[in-house]
Amino acid sequence: MSLARVSEMTERVDGPGWTPQERGVLCFIVKEGKILLIQKKRGLGAGKVNGPGGRIEKGETAEQAAVRETQEEVGITPKGVGWAGELSFQFRDGYSLHCTVYRADGWEGELMETDEAKPFWMGTDQIPYERMWADDAHWMPRLLAGEKFRGWFEFAADRMEWFRMEQA
């Protein structure tokens, strides 16, 4: 890909005029050296490891969506939910997504597998980055350290081609 094309895409994802097609959320429960992750069964990123999440529905806040998506995907209600960061994604096929990331320190209910996700607990020092989206390795350590962050990422299919991170 030419440098001019990369520059054009870079301006689009982290420039002032960039507007995502969709808005979504992720919610990670972190407690006692473990993090709740899922193996995604369908939709964008099917087969990859991620956190519970999805799209924000009309009339709900991002935090409400994070709680709802966690309930729907793994059967539990996150508690102590707090804003952790924001991620902007531009895909070469034209799809774009803004994702608000939340971190929770507890939950209520019984963890269960659904048709959307297979949940599992992982040590925070054993994150399976090789099974995740490439961008996760750039912001997940910040989430685990309790740092606030913003990131901009460009992908061709599931291959990351460019990124920029900053502290929020």
Residue pairs with C-beta under 8 A, 6 or more apart in sequence:
1 161
6 161
6 162
9 90
9 92
9 154
9 161
9 162
10 154
10 162
10 164
12 18
12 90
13 88
13 89
13 90
13 96
13 152
13 153
13 154
13 162
14 88
14 152
14 164
18 88
18 90
18 96
19 96
20 88
20 89
20 96
20 97
20 98
21 95
21 96
21 97
22 55
22 96
22 97
22 98
23 55
23 56
23 62
23 97
23 98
23 99
23 100
24 53
24 54
24 55
24 56
24 65
24 97
24 98
24 99
24 100
25 53
25 54
25 55
25 56
25 62
25 63
25 65
25 66
25 69
25 99
25 100
25 101
25 102
26 50
26 51
26 52
26 53
26 66
26 99
26 100
26 101
26 102
27 51
27 52
27 53
27 66
27 67
27 69
27 70
27 78
27 81
27 101
27 102
27 103
27 104
28 35
28 36
28 37
28 51
28 84
28 101
28 102
28 103
28 104
28 143
29 35
29 36
29 70
29 76
29 78
29 103
29 104
29 105
29 106
29 107
30 36
30 103
30 104
30 105
30 124
30 143
30 144
31 105
31 106
33 123
33 124
33 125
34 121
34 122
34 123
34 124
35 51
35 121
35 122
35 123
35 124
35 127
35 144
36 51
36 52
36 74
36 107
36 111
36 119
36 120
36 121
37 49
37 50
37 51
37 119
37 120
37 121
37 122
37 127
37 128
38 49
38 50
38 51
38 52
38 73
38 74
38 117
38 118
38 119
38 120
39 47
39 48
39 49
39 117
39 118
39 120
39 131
40 46
40 47
40 48
40 49
40 50
40 116
40 117
41 115
41 116
41 117
41 118
42 115
42 116
43 54
43 116
44 97
45 133
45 158
48 131
48 132
48 133
48 158
49 128
49 131
49 132
50 132
50 133
50 136
52 66
52 69
52 70
52 73
52 74
52 117
52 119
53 66
53 69
53 70
53 73
53 99
54 65
54 69
54 72
54 73
55 65
56 62
56 65
57 65
57 68
60 68
62 100
62 102
63 81
63 83
63 102
66 78
66 81
66 100
66 102
67 77
67 78
67 81
70 76
70 77
70 78
70 104
70 107
71 77
71 109
72 114
72 116
73 114
73 116
73 117
73 119
74 111
74 112
74 113
74 114
74 117
74 119
75 109
75 110
75 111
75 112
75 114
76 107
76 108
76 109
76 110
76 111
77 107
77 108
77 109
78 102
78 104
78 106
78 107
79 104
79 105
79 106
79 107
79 108
80 104
80 105
80 106
81 102
81 103
81 104
82 102
82 103
82 104
83 100
83 101
83 102
83 148
84 101
84 102
84 103
84 143
84 148
84 149
85 100
85 101
85 139
85 142
85 143
85 148
85 149
85 150
85 151
85 168
86 98
86 99
86 100
86 101
86 149
86 150
86 151
86 168
87 98
87 99
87 101
87 135
87 139
87 150
87 151
87 152
87 153
88 96
88 97
88 98
88 99
88 150
88 151
88 152
88 153
89 96
89 97
89 98
89 99
89 135
89 153
89 154
89 155
90 96
90 152
90 153
90 154
90 155
91 154
91 155
91 156
91 157
92 154
92 155
92 156
92 157
92 161
93 157
101 139
101 143
101 149
103 143
103 146
111 119
112 119
113 119
122 128
124 144
127 136
127 140
127 144
129 136
129 137
129 140
132 140
133 158
133 160
134 155
134 158
134 159
134 160
135 151
135 153
135 160
135 163
138 151
138 163
138 165
139 149
139 151
139 165
142 148
142 149
142 165
142 167
143 149
147 167
148 167
148 168
149 165
149 166
149 167
149 168
150 165
150 166
150 167
150 168
151 163
151 164
151 165
151 166
152 163
152 164
152 165
153 160
153 162
153 163
154 160
154 161
154 162
154 163
155 161
